[in-house]
């Protein structure tokens, strides 16, 4: 579990650099899918799509 929290922190750091920090809901989604690689990839794709759409809309 410690590694998962570190992963979430790293993802949040990367997303924050792009002006798209993870919400608590995003972090919970990652925790929920942890251990299931296919679902993790799906969750990451959803997050990227969500945050990309938000960023494009505000540009």
Secondary structure, 3 states (H helix, E strand, C coil): CHHHHHHHHHHHHHHHHCCCCCCHHHHHHHHHHCCCHHHHHHHHHHHHHHHHHHHHHHC
